[in-house]
Amino acid sequence: MNFSFEKIKLVFYFYGCLLFTNLSFSQEGTSLLKAQFALGVNNPSSNGFVGDFEGKGINFPTVDLGLQYMFSSSLGARLDYSFSRISNEDSTPTFKLNYSRINAQLVYDASNVLTFLPPRIGVFIHVGPGYSMVKPLGNYTQNKESFFNIMAGMQFHYGISDKLSIYTDVSYINGFGKDFDPVSDGFGSFNGNLLTITFGASISLSGCYYCD
């Protein structure tokens, strides 16, 4: 299954135009438009590998870059790109691979429901479809793989100021990769699911349109 880089650029361009066009009409807030940067670890599902190949239970790094736009005080959208490195478990065949994904997600601010939370604490739920690209390194560069995915996750924010919050994100990416046929196409590659835990910062690019 092929997915051209031109289509990925087109998705970024479309969402960028949408976000910044809407921003031009509202320049007042903290929660309207945010840039997010996070770094963490990942855990690949064992059924995404073939034969004796097996990935480490914990891999570093996972890097996540995102833009979040709120349509209302509780509902918004997020476009993000993530990169993860996965390598072999000890005593299994040696390999390394890069796992990249791009996702467009709906975002729900659950803080309005969880009223018992302290004022500086926020909880966001995000879910949406995307596309995953796997690029093996070393001896298995020919076994590239790409497939659609759907992911869901939760972010826990702590507000440092009206412009900055730090957060933890826990996400699960469910991949829709096909079985490797022949099996040798899966050597050093991956077509499974991924759990990520990242820690990052969320920076406001606008004013306080939906703030109290």
C-alpha positions as CSV (number, residue, x, y, z in Angstrom):
1,M,0.0,0.0,0.0
2,N,1.6,3.3,-1.1
3,F,0.9,6.8,0.3
4,S,2.8,9.6,-1.4
5,F,4.7,12.2,0.5
6,E,2.9,14.8,-1.6
7,K,-0.4,13.8,0.0
8,I,1.1,14.1,3.4
9,K,2.3,17.6,2.6
10,L,-1.2,18.4,1.2
11,V,-2.8,17.4,4.5
12,F,-0.4,19.6,6.5
13,Y,-1.1,22.5,4.1
14,F,-4.9,22.1,4.4
15,Y,-4.9,22.0,8.2
16,G,-2.4,24.8,8.4
17,C,-4.6,27.1,6.3
18,L,-7.7,26.1,8.3
19,L,-6.0,26.8,11.6
20,F,-4.4,30.1,10.7
21,T,-7.4,31.4,8.8
22,N,-9.6,30.9,11.8
23,L,-6.9,32.4,14.1
24,S,-7.0,35.6,12.0
25,F,-10.6,36.2,13.2
26,S,-9.8,35.6,16.9
27,Q,-6.6,36.8,18.5
28,E,-7.6,36.9,22.1
29,G,-6.8,33.7,24.0
30,T,-4.7,30.9,25.5
31,S,-6.6,27.8,24.6
32,L,-7.5,28.6,20.9
33,L,-4.3,27.4,19.2
34,K,-1.4,25.5,20.7
35,A,1.8,24.0,19.6
36,Q,2.9,20.9,21.4
37,F,6.3,19.2,21.7
38,A,6.9,15.9,23.6
39,L,9.6,13.3,24.1
40,G,9.2,9.8,25.6
41,V,9.3,6.1,25.1
42,N,7.3,3.4,23.2
43,N,6.3,-0.2,23.6
44,P,5.6,-2.2,20.3
45,S,3.2,-5.1,20.3
46,S,4.9,-8.5,19.9
47,N,2.6,-9.6,17.1
48,G,3.9,-6.9,14.9
49,F,7.2,-8.9,14.3
50,V,7.8,-12.1,12.5
51,G,9.8,-15.3,13.3
52,D,12.5,-14.8,15.9
53,F,12.4,-11.0,15.6
54,E,11.3,-9.2,18.7
55,G,11.4,-5.6,19.7
56,K,12.4,-4.2,23.1
57,G,9.7,-3.7,25.6
58,I,10.8,-0.1,26.1
59,N,12.3,1.9,23.3
60,F,13.7,5.5,23.2
61,P,13.0,7.9,21.7
62,T,9.5,8.8,20.7
63,V,9.1,12.4,19.5
64,D,5.7,14.0,19.0
65,L,5.0,17.4,17.3
66,G,1.5,18.7,17.1
67,L,-0.9,21.6,16.5
68,Q,-4.1,21.8,18.5
69,Y,-7.0,24.1,17.7
70,M,-10.1,24.4,19.9
71,F,-13.5,25.1,18.1
72,S,-15.2,25.6,21.5
73,S,-14.3,25.5,25.2
74,S,-14.5,21.6,25.1
75,L,-14.0,20.4,21.5
76,G,-11.1,20.8,19.1
77,A,-8.8,19.2,16.6
78,R,-5.2,18.1,16.6
79,L,-2.8,17.4,13.8
80,D,0.4,15.7,14.9
81,Y,3.5,13.9,13.5
82,S,5.4,11.4,15.6
83,F,8.7,9.6,15.2
84,S,9.7,6.5,17.2
85,R,12.8,4.3,17.1
86,I,12.4,0.6,17.8
87,S,15.3,-1.9,18.2
88,N,15.7,-5.6,18.9
89,E,15.4,-7.4,22.3
90,D,18.6,-9.0,23.6
91,S,19.2,-12.5,22.2
92,T,17.0,-11.9,19.2
93,P,18.1,-11.0,15.6
94,T,19.7,-7.5,15.4
95,F,17.6,-4.8,13.8
96,K,16.6,-1.2,14.1
97,L,13.7,0.6,12.5
98,N,12.0,4.0,12.4
99,Y,8.3,4.2,12.9
100,S,6.6,7.4,11.8
101,R,3.0,8.4,11.8
102,I,0.7,11.4,11.0
103,N,-2.7,11.7,12.6
104,A,-5.7,14.0,12.5
105,Q,-7.6,13.8,15.8
106,L,-10.6,15.2,17.6
107,V,-9.8,16.6,21.0
108,Y,-12.1,16.8,24.0
109,D,-11.3,18.9,27.1
110,A,-12.6,16.7,30.0
111,S,-11.6,19.3,32.6
112,N,-15.1,20.8,32.3
113,V,-16.6,17.5,33.4
114,L,-13.9,16.6,36.0
115,T,-14.8,19.6,38.2
116,F,-12.9,18.2,41.2
117,L,-9.6,18.8,39.5
118,P,-7.4,21.7,40.8
119,P,-7.5,24.9,38.7
120,R,-4.1,24.3,37.1
121,I,-4.8,20.7,36.1
122,G,-6.3,19.8,32.7
123,V,-7.3,16.5,31.1
124,F,-7.7,16.1,27.3
125,I,-8.8,13.0,25.4
126,H,-7.9,12.7,21.7
127,V,-8.8,10.1,19.1
128,G,-8.5,9.9,15.3
129,P,-7.2,8.2,12.1
130,G,-3.8,8.4,10.6
131,Y,-1.1,6.8,8.5
132,S,2.0,4.9,9.7
133,M,5.3,4.4,7.9
134,V,7.9,1.9,8.9
135,K,11.5,2.2,7.6
136,P,13.9,-0.6,8.7
137,L,17.6,0.2,9.0
138,G,20.7,-1.8,8.5
139,N,20.3,-5.1,6.5
140,Y,16.5,-4.8,6.0
141,T,16.0,-1.5,4.3
142,Q,14.0,-3.2,1.5
143,N,11.3,-4.2,3.9
144,K,9.5,-0.8,4.2
145,E,5.9,-0.9,5.3
146,S,3.0,1.6,5.5
147,F,-0.5,1.2,6.7
148,F,-3.5,3.1,8.1
149,N,-4.0,3.5,11.8
150,I,-6.4,4.8,14.4
151,M,-5.2,6.1,17.8
152,A,-6.6,7.2,21.1
153,G,-4.9,8.9,24.0
154,M,-5.1,11.1,27.1
155,Q,-3.1,14.1,28.1
156,F,-2.7,15.4,31.7
157,H,-1.7,19.1,31.8
158,Y,-0.3,21.3,34.5
159,G,-0.5,25.0,33.8
160,I,2.7,26.9,34.4
161,S,1.2,30.2,33.0
162,D,-1.5,31.4,30.6
163,K,0.9,30.6,27.8
164,L,2.6,27.4,28.9
165,S,1.7,24.0,30.3
166,I,3.6,20.8,30.8
167,Y,1.9,17.5,30.1
168,T,2.1,13.7,30.0
169,D,0.5,11.9,27.1
170,V,-0.4,8.2,27.0
171,S,-1.5,7.0,23.6
172,Y,-2.2,3.7,21.8
173,I,-1.9,3.4,18.1
174,N,-3.8,0.5,16.5
175,G,-2.2,-0.3,13.1
176,F,-4.1,-1.9,10.2
177,G,-1.0,-3.5,8.6
178,K,-1.4,-6.6,6.4
179,D,0.3,-9.9,7.2
180,F,3.8,-10.2,5.7
181,D,3.7,-12.4,2.6
182,P,6.2,-13.9,2.2
183,V,7.4,-13.8,5.8
184,S,10.8,-12.6,4.8
185,D,9.2,-9.3,3.9
186,G,8.8,-8.8,7.7
187,F,12.4,-9.3,8.7
188,G,13.5,-6.3,10.6
189,S,10.2,-4.6,10.0
190,F,7.0,-4.1,12.0
191,N,3.2,-4.0,11.3
192,G,1.7,-4.0,14.7
193,N,0.3,-1.6,17.4
194,L,2.3,0.9,19.5
195,L,1.9,2.3,23.0
196,T,3.6,5.6,23.7
197,I,4.2,7.6,26.8
198,T,5.6,11.1,26.3
199,F,6.4,14.2,28.4
200,G,6.2,17.6,26.8
201,A,5.2,21.3,26.7
202,S,2.1,23.0,25.2
203,I,2.7,26.6,24.1
204,S,-0.2,29.0,23.3
205,L,0.0,30.7,19.9
206,S,-3.0,32.8,20.5
207,G,-4.8,34.8,23.3
208,C,-7.4,33.6,25.9
209,Y,-10.5,33.2,23.8
210,Y,-11.9,30.2,25.8
211,C,-10.2,30.9,29.1
212,D,-12.1,31.7,32.3
